[in-house]
Amino acid sequence: MKIVIMRHGEAEHFADSDAQRALTPFGRAASKAVAEACVKQGLAKFDKALVSPYLRAQQTWQEISAHFDALSVEECADITPYGDSPHVVDYLNAIIEVEKLESVLLVSHLPLVGYLTAELVADIAPPMFPTSGLACIDYDPVSGKGELLWNINP
């Protein structure tokens, strides 16, 4: 199965709270460009999209959803910047099994996106994701092991 992990687009530096930081125009454009490149890699349909409740992640999903088709979209409070990667992987494994998913997209934040990638792919250090960066993992939920297939950076 495929798990795609994407970091939100570039956001404003200041807001009333970290959760309320909005995307910049560059962040919107870069997110769209990365989504278009992902489609060119042959991946445009997802069984489920999990999106952080933070404004910049929600806005990233709004920008990329024009290019991606997701059967189900769920706001997921566990994938905020300081989410617990082992907990998120346990959750992913549970929904993959119960819902018989073949593809999942996560729109999240640093540092979690790097930790999740390292949790899903054996023997790699958590990679740094630029804003709008995306990684595609071929994941076997039975073995709990995945392989990083490709990544796209704006």
Phi, psi and omega in degrees: 000162181252132171241124179248127180245126181233136172274143178304162177288170179305134183241161175300153181281331187232142174199177179299329176209164178302321182295340184260008179292126183266159175292148171275166174303321177298319179300321177295312182294317181295321179296318177299316181297319179294319178299317178299319179293324178296317178300320178295335175282356178095014182237105182226350182242134180231142175291324182210141171243129175251126186232131175302148178285350180296143186307314184296327176287319177299318179291326176298314178300319179302320181290317186274342183295341175292338182256341183246146175249119177241129179293330181216137177237128184230131171285131186232106182293345180283349184248036172281176188308322185249033174298160182266110187300317177300322178296317180295320178296320175300316178298314178303312180301321180294312182289328176299315181291310185292316185267359179055050183280145175248346180205136180224137174246131174244131174247111191219210191220162164285147359274355187301320183301321178292316179296321178297316179300315180293328179290326183272335182247123183292145169062035171232149174282153178303118180284153173276134177253127170288165174302140184070006178292150185220141176231138177249126183241131171270113191241134175254106183293339179290312180274341184074020182241143178226168178232130176288115182275312181194164174222158180230131176240146181292000000 
